[in-house]
Amino acid sequence: MSQATLTARVDERDKANFDAFCSNVGLNTSTAINLFVKAVLRENRIPFEITQASDPFFSKTNLAYVKKSVQELRAGKGSAHELIEVDDD
């Protein structure tokens, strides 16, 4: 079977970490990518779950806390203040 070249752009640090991982488990990067391609074709899907990272602000626990806090403020308990912004450096 003839071979073809697959080119993909990835972050330099991710590539270095991936290369190191592959080496640690006795593979080279090309073999690891080929394993992924074969799994996709065999299963006719990405062979792992892909999900959108959920925002912890919208967790059930946090939303319940926010609702309770709003009710307390409306009942005259606590005090409102201006939003304090910080840099996310």
NULOKE-32880 format. One record per atom (N, C-alpha, C): atom name; chain; x, y, z; residue in one letter. Coordinates in Angstrom, 2 decimals. Layout:
residues N
+------+-------+---------+---------+---------+------+
: atom : kette :       X :       Y :       Z : rest :
+------+-------+---------+---------+---------+------+
:   CA :     A :       X :       Y :       Z :    A :
...
+------+-------+---------+---------+---------+------+
***
This chain:
residues 89
+------+-------+---------+---------+---------+------+
: atom : kette :       X :       Y :       Z : rest :
+------+-------+---------+---------+---------+------+
:    N :     A :    0.85 :   -1.18 :    0.00 :    M :
:   CA :     A :    0.00 :    0.00 :    0.00 :    M :
:    C :     A :    0.90 :    1.24 :    0.00 :    M :
:    N :     A :    0.58 :    2.20 :   -0.87 :    S :
:   CA :     A :    1.40 :    3.41 :   -0.93 :    S :
:    C :     A :    1.12 :    4.31 :    0.26 :    S :
:    N :     A :    2.06 :    5.11 :    0.61 :    Q :
:   CA :     A :    1.96 :    6.00 :    1.76 :    Q :
:    C :     A :    1.69 :    7.43 :    1.29 :    Q :
:    N :     A :    0.97 :    8.20 :    2.10 :    A :
:   CA :     A :    0.73 :    9.61 :    1.85 :    A :
:    C :     A :    1.17 :   10.38 :    3.07 :    A :
:    N :     A :    1.45 :   11.64 :    2.89 :    T :
:   CA :     A :    1.87 :   12.50 :    4.00 :    T :
:    C :     A :    0.69 :   13.31 :    4.50 :    T :
:    N :     A :    0.55 :   13.35 :    5.80 :    L :
:   CA :     A :   -0.47 :   14.14 :    6.47 :    L :
:    C :     A :    0.24 :   15.24 :    7.24 :    L :
:    N :     A :   -0.15 :   16.49 :    7.01 :    T :
:   CA :     A :    0.49 :   17.62 :    7.68 :    T :
:    C :     A :   -0.55 :   18.32 :    8.55 :    T :
:    N :     A :   -0.20 :   18.60 :    9.79 :    A :
:   CA :     A :   -1.10 :   19.32 :   10.70 :    A :
:    C :     A :   -0.28 :   20.32 :   11.50 :    A :
:    N :     A :   -0.88 :   21.45 :   11.78 :    R :
:   CA :     A :   -0.22 :   22.45 :   12.60 :    R :
:    C :     A :   -0.72 :   22.31 :   14.04 :    R :
:    N :     A :    0.23 :   22.27 :   14.97 :    V :
:   CA :     A :   -0.09 :   22.21 :   16.39 :    V :
:    C :     A :    0.86 :   23.14 :   17.14 :    V :
:    N :     A :    0.48 :   23.49 :   18.34 :    D :
:   CA :     A :    1.32 :   24.30 :   19.20 :    D :
:    C :     A :    2.65 :   23.58 :   19.44 :    D :
:    N :     A :    3.75 :   24.33 :   19.42 :    E :
:   CA :     A :    5.08 :   23.74 :   19.60 :    E :
:    C :     A :    5.20 :   22.94 :   20.89 :    E :
:    N :     A :    4.65 :   23.50 :   21.97 :    R :
:   CA :     A :    4.73 :   22.83 :   23.27 :    R :
:    C :     A :    3.92 :   21.54 :   23.25 :    R :
:    N :     A :    2.72 :   21.59 :   22.63 :    D :
:   CA :     A :    1.89 :   20.38 :   22.52 :    D :
:    C :     A :    2.63 :   19.29 :   21.73 :    D :
:    N :     A :    3.28 :   19.69 :   20.63 :    K :
:   CA :     A :    4.01 :   18.71 :   19.82 :    K :
:    C :     A :    5.13 :   18.08 :   20.63 :    K :
:    N :     A :    5.88 :   18.90 :   21.33 :    A :
:   CA :     A :    6.99 :   18.37 :   22.13 :    A :
:    C :     A :    6.47 :   17.41 :   23.20 :    A :
:    N :     A :    5.38 :   17.78 :   23.87 :    N :
:   CA :     A :    4.80 :   16.92 :   24.90 :    N :
:    C :     A :    4.25 :   15.63 :   24.29 :    N :
:    N :     A :    3.62 :   15.75 :   23.11 :    F :
:   CA :     A :    3.09 :   14.57 :   22.44 :    F :
:    C :     A :    4.22 :   13.64 :   22.01 :    F :
:    N :     A :    5.28 :   14.20 :   21.43 :    D :
:   CA :     A :    6.44 :   13.39 :   21.04 :    D :
:    C :     A :    7.02 :   12.66 :   22.25 :    D :
:    N :     A :    7.14 :   13.38 :   23.37 :    A :
:   CA :     A :    7.68 :   12.77 :   24.59 :    A :
:    C :     A :    6.78 :   11.65 :   25.09 :    A :
:    N :     A :    5.45 :   11.89 :   25.08 :    F :
:   CA :     A :    4.52 :   10.85 :   25.50 :    F :
:    C :     A :    4.67 :    9.62 :   24.62 :    F :
:    N :     A :    4.66 :    9.83 :   23.30 :    C :
:   CA :     A :    4.78 :    8.70 :   22.38 :    C :
:    C :     A :    6.05 :    7.91 :   22.65 :    C :
:    N :     A :    7.15 :    8.61 :   22.85 :    S :
:   CA :     A :    8.42 :    7.95 :   23.14 :    S :
:    C :     A :    8.34 :    7.14 :   24.43 :    S :
:    N :     A :    7.68 :    7.72 :   25.44 :    N :
:   CA :     A :    7.57 :    7.03 :   26.74 :    N :
:    C :     A :    6.76 :    5.75 :   26.66 :    N :
:    N :     A :    5.83 :    5.67 :   25.70 :    V :
:   CA :     A :    5.01 :    4.45 :   25.57 :    V :
:    C :     A :    5.49 :    3.56 :   24.43 :    V :
:    N :     A :    6.68 :    3.87 :   23.90 :    G :
:   CA :     A :    7.29 :    3.02 :   22.89 :    G :
:    C :     A :    6.80 :    3.22 :   21.47 :    G :
:    N :     A :    6.25 :    4.39 :   21.18 :    L :
:   CA :     A :    5.77 :    4.70 :   19.84 :    L :
:    C :     A :    6.53 :    5.90 :   19.29 :    L :
:    N :     A :    6.44 :    6.08 :   17.99 :    N :
:   CA :     A :    6.86 :    7.37 :   17.45 :    N :
:    C :     A :    5.59 :    8.12 :   17.09 :    N :
:    N :     A :    5.73 :    9.40 :   16.80 :    T :
:   CA :     A :    4.56 :   10.25 :   16.54 :    T :
:    C :     A :    3.76 :    9.75 :   15.35 :    T :
:    N :     A :    4.43 :    9.34 :   14.30 :    S :
:   CA :     A :    3.75 :    8.86 :   13.10 :    S :
:    C :     A :    2.89 :    7.63 :   13.40 :    S :
:    N :     A :    3.42 :    6.71 :   14.19 :    T :
:   CA :     A :    2.66 :    5.51 :   14.55 :    T :
:    C :     A :    1.44 :    5.87 :   15.39 :    T :
:    N :     A :    1.60 :    6.81 :   16.31 :    A :
:   CA :     A :    0.47 :    7.23 :   17.15 :    A :
:    C :     A :   -0.63 :    7.86 :   16.30 :    A :
:    N :     A :   -0.25 :    8.70 :   15.35 :    I :
:   CA :     A :   -1.24 :    9.32 :   14.46 :    I :
:    C :     A :   -1.92 :    8.25 :   13.62 :    I :
:    N :     A :   -1.15 :    7.29 :   13.13 :    N :
:   CA :     A :   -1.74 :    6.19 :   12.35 :    N :
:    C :     A :   -2.72 :    5.37 :   13.19 :    N :
:    N :     A :   -2.41 :    5.16 :   14.46 :    L :
:   CA :     A :   -3.35 :    4.45 :   15.34 :    L :
:    C :     A :   -4.66 :    5.21 :   15.45 :    L :
:    N :     A :   -4.58 :    6.54 :   15.59 :    F :
:   CA :     A :   -5.77 :    7.37 :   15.67 :    F :
:    C :     A :   -6.58 :    7.27 :   14.38 :    F :
:    N :     A :   -5.92 :    7.40 :   13.23 :    V :
:   CA :     A :   -6.60 :    7.33 :   11.93 :    V :
:    C :     A :   -7.31 :    5.99 :   11.78 :    V :
:    N :     A :   -6.62 :    4.90 :   12.09 :    K :
:   CA :     A :   -7.22 :    3.56 :   11.97 :    K :
:    C :     A :   -8.42 :    3.41 :   12.90 :    K :
:    N :     A :   -8.34 :    3.94 :   14.12 :    A :
:   CA :     A :   -9.46 :    3.86 :   15.06 :    A :
:    C :     A :  -10.67 :    4.64 :   14.54 :    A :
:    N :     A :  -10.44 :    5.82 :   13.98 :    V :
:   CA :     A :  -11.52 :    6.62 :   13.40 :    V :
:    C :     A :  -12.19 :    5.85 :   12.27 :    V :
:    N :     A :  -11.41 :    5.26 :   11.40 :    L :
:   CA :     A :  -11.98 :    4.53 :   10.26 :    L :
:    C :     A :  -12.69 :    3.25 :   10.69 :    L :
:    N :     A :  -12.13 :    2.56 :   11.68 :    R :
:   CA :     A :  -12.74 :    1.32 :   12.17 :    R :
:    C :     A :  -14.07 :    1.60 :   12.87 :    R :
:    N :     A :  -14.11 :    2.64 :   13.71 :    E :
:   CA :     A :  -15.30 :    2.94 :   14.51 :    E :
:    C :     A :  -16.23 :    3.92 :   13.82 :    E :
:    N :     A :  -15.75 :    4.55 :   12.74 :    N :
:   CA :     A :  -16.53 :    5.54 :   12.00 :    N :
:    C :     A :  -16.97 :    6.69 :   12.91 :    N :
:    N :     A :  -16.07 :    7.09 :   13.80 :    R :
:   CA :     A :  -16.29 :    8.19 :   14.74 :    R :
:    C :     A :  -14.97 :    8.54 :   15.38 :    R :
:    N :     A :  -14.93 :    9.71 :   16.02 :    I :
:   CA :     A :  -13.76 :   10.05 :   16.83 :    I :
:    C :     A :  -13.76 :    9.08 :   18.02 :    I :
:    N :     A :  -12.66 :    8.40 :   18.29 :    P :
:   CA :     A :  -12.68 :    7.32 :   19.29 :    P :
:    C :     A :  -12.61 :    7.78 :   20.75 :    P :
:    N :     A :  -13.09 :    8.95 :   21.02 :    F :
:   CA :     A :  -13.19 :    9.44 :   22.39 :    F :
:    C :     A :  -14.27 :   10.50 :   22.42 :    F :
:    N :     A :  -14.77 :   10.78 :   23.61 :    E :
:   CA :     A :  -15.85 :   11.76 :   23.76 :    E :
:    C :     A :  -15.31 :   13.17 :   23.62 :    E :
:    N :     A :  -16.00 :   13.97 :   22.83 :    I :
:   CA :     A :  -15.64 :   15.37 :   22.68 :    I :
:    C :     A :  -16.79 :   16.19 :   23.27 :    I :
:    N :     A :  -16.47 :   17.00 :   24.26 :    T :
:   CA :     A :  -17.50 :   17.81 :   24.89 :    T :
:    C :     A :  -17.02 :   19.25 :   25.00 :    T :
:    N :     A :  -17.96 :   20.13 :   25.10 :    Q :
:   CA :     A :  -17.63 :   21.53 :   25.33 :    Q :
:    C :     A :  -17.39 :   21.69 :   26.82 :    Q :
:    N :     A :  -16.29 :   22.32 :   27.15 :    A :
:   CA :     A :  -15.99 :   22.55 :   28.56 :    A :
:    C :     A :  -17.10 :   23.41 :   29.15 :    A :
:    N :     A :  -17.65 :   22.93 :   30.23 :    S :
:   CA :     A :  -18.75 :   23.69 :   30.83 :    S :
:    C :     A :  -18.20 :   24.82 :   31.69 :    S :
:    N :     A :  -18.94 :   25.89 :   31.72 :    D :
:   CA :     A :  -18.58 :   27.06 :   32.52 :    D :
:    C :     A :  -19.03 :   26.80 :   33.95 :    D :
:    N :     A :  -18.11 :   26.78 :   34.93 :    P :
:   CA :     A :  -18.49 :   26.48 :   36.30 :    P :
:    C :     A :  -19.50 :   27.48 :   36.87 :    P :
:    N :     A :  -19.59 :   28.67 :   36.30 :    F :
:   CA :     A :  -20.57 :   29.64 :   36.78 :    F :
:    C :     A :  -21.98 :   29.09 :   36.66 :    F :
:    N :     A :  -22.24 :   28.31 :   35.60 :    F :
:   CA :     A :  -23.57 :   27.81 :   35.35 :    F :
:    C :     A :  -23.85 :   26.43 :   35.96 :    F :
:    N :     A :  -23.00 :   25.99 :   36.88 :    S :
:   CA :     A :  -23.26 :   24.72 :   37.56 :    S :
:    C :     A :  -24.51 :   24.87 :   38.43 :    S :
:    N :     A :  -25.18 :   23.76 :   38.69 :    K :
:   CA :     A :  -26.40 :   23.80 :   39.50 :    K :
:    C :     A :  -26.13 :   24.39 :   40.88 :    K :
:    N :     A :  -25.02 :   24.02 :   41.46 :    T :
:   CA :     A :  -24.68 :   24.51 :   42.80 :    T :
:    C :     A :  -24.50 :   26.02 :   42.79 :    T :
:    N :     A :  -23.75 :   26.53 :   41.82 :    N :
:   CA :     A :  -23.50 :   27.97 :   41.78 :    N :
:    C :     A :  -24.77 :   28.74 :   41.46 :    N :
:    N :     A :  -25.58 :   28.25 :   40.52 :    L :
:   CA :     A :  -26.82 :   28.95 :   40.19 :    L :
:    C :     A :  -27.76 :   29.01 :   41.39 :    L :
:    N :     A :  -27.81 :   27.94 :   42.17 :    A :
:   CA :     A :  -28.63 :   27.95 :   43.39 :    A :
:    C :     A :  -28.11 :   29.00 :   44.37 :    A :
:    N :     A :  -26.79 :   29.09 :   44.49 :    Y :
:   CA :     A :  -26.18 :   30.09 :   45.39 :    Y :
:    C :     A :  -26.52 :   31.51 :   44.93 :    Y :
:    N :     A :  -26.42 :   31.75 :   43.61 :    V :
:   CA :     A :  -26.71 :   33.07 :   43.07 :    V :
:    C :     A :  -28.18 :   33.43 :   43.31 :    V :
:    N :     A :  -29.09 :   32.49 :   43.06 :    K :
:   CA :     A :  -30.52 :   32.75 :   43.27 :    K :
:    C :     A :  -30.81 :   33.06 :   44.73 :    K :
:    N :     A :  -30.18 :   32.31 :   45.63 :    K :
:   CA :     A :  -30.37 :   32.54 :   47.06 :    K :
:    C :     A :  -29.85 :   33.92 :   47.44 :    K :
:    N :     A :  -28.69 :   34.29 :   46.91 :    S :
:   CA :     A :  -28.11 :   35.60 :   47.21 :    S :
:    C :     A :  -28.99 :   36.73 :   46.71 :    S :
:    N :     A :  -29.56 :   36.57 :   45.51 :    V :
:   CA :     A :  -30.45 :   37.59 :   44.96 :    V :
:    C :     A :  -31.69 :   37.73 :   45.84 :    V :
:    N :     A :  -32.24 :   36.60 :   46.28 :    Q :
:   CA :     A :  -33.41 :   36.66 :   47.16 :    Q :
:    C :     A :  -33.08 :   37.37 :   48.46 :    Q :
:    N :     A :  -31.90 :   37.12 :   49.02 :    E :
:   CA :     A :  -31.49 :   37.78 :   50.26 :    E :
:    C :     A :  -31.33 :   39.28 :   50.04 :    E :
:    N :     A :  -30.75 :   39.69 :   48.93 :    L :
:   CA :     A :  -30.61 :   41.11 :   48.64 :    L :
:    C :     A :  -31.97 :   41.78 :   48.50 :    L :
:    N :     A :  -32.88 :   41.11 :   47.81 :    R :
:   CA :     A :  -34.23 :   41.67 :   47.64 :    R :
:    C :     A :  -34.98 :   41.76 :   48.96 :    R :
:    N :     A :  -34.62 :   40.89 :   49.89 :    A :
:   CA :     A :  -35.26 :   40.90 :   51.21 :    A :
:    C :     A :  -34.58 :   41.89 :   52.15 :    A :
:    N :     A :  -33.61 :   42.65 :   51.64 :    G :
:   CA :     A :  -32.94 :   43.65 :   52.46 :    G :
:    C :     A :  -31.75 :   43.15 :   53.23 :    G :
:    N :     A :  -31.36 :   41.90 :   53.03 :    K :
:   CA :     A :  -30.19 :   41.35 :   53.72 :    K :
:    C :     A :  -28.96 :   41.55 :   52.84 :    K :
:    N :     A :  -27.84 :   41.82 :   53.43 :    G :
:   CA :     A :  -26.61 :   42.00 :   52.67 :    G :
:    C :     A :  -26.53 :   43.37 :   52.04 :    G :
:    N :     A :  -25.53 :   43.55 :   51.20 :    S :
:   CA :     A :  -25.37 :   44.84 :   50.53 :    S :
:    C :     A :  -24.79 :   44.60 :   49.13 :    S :
:    N :     A :  -25.22 :   45.46 :   48.21 :    A :
:   CA :     A :  -24.71 :   45.38 :   46.85 :    A :
:    C :     A :  -23.46 :   46.24 :   46.75 :    A :
:    N :     A :  -22.54 :   45.89 :   45.87 :    H :
:   CA :     A :  -21.34 :   46.70 :   45.65 :    H :
:    C :     A :  -20.98 :   46.66 :   44.18 :    H :
:    N :     A :  -20.11 :   47.56 :   43.78 :    E :
:   CA :     A :  -19.67 :   47.61 :   42.39 :    E :
:    C :     A :  -18.78 :   46.41 :   42.09 :    E :
:    N :     A :  -18.78 :   46.00 :   40.84 :    L :
:   CA :     A :  -17.94 :   44.90 :   40.40 :    L :
:    C :     A :  -16.47 :   45.31 :   40.50 :    L :
:    N :     A :  -15.68 :   44.44 :   41.07 :    I :
:   CA :     A :  -14.25 :   44.68 :   41.19 :    I :
:    C :     A :  -13.57 :   43.88 :   40.09 :    I :
:    N :     A :  -12.92 :   44.56 :   39.16 :    E :
:   CA :     A :  -12.28 :   43.88 :   38.04 :    E :
:    C :     A :  -10.80 :   43.66 :   38.35 :    E :
:    N :     A :  -10.30 :   42.50 :   37.95 :    V :
:   CA :     A :   -8.89 :   42.18 :   38.11 :    V :
:    C :     A :   -8.33 :   41.74 :   36.77 :    V :
:    N :     A :   -7.03 :   41.86 :   36.60 :    D :
:   CA :     A :   -6.39 :   41.38 :   35.38 :    D :
:    C :     A :   -6.19 :   39.88 :   35.48 :    D :
:    N :     A :   -6.40 :   39.17 :   34.37 :    D :
:   CA :     A :   -6.24 :   37.71 :   34.34 :    D :
:    C :     A :   -4.88 :   37.28 :   33.83 :    D :
:    N :     A :   -3.87 :   38.08 :   34.06 :    D :
:   CA :     A :   -2.53 :   37.75 :   33.56 :    D :
:    C :     A :   -2.16 :   36.43 :   34.05 :    D :
+------+-------+---------+---------+---------+------+
***
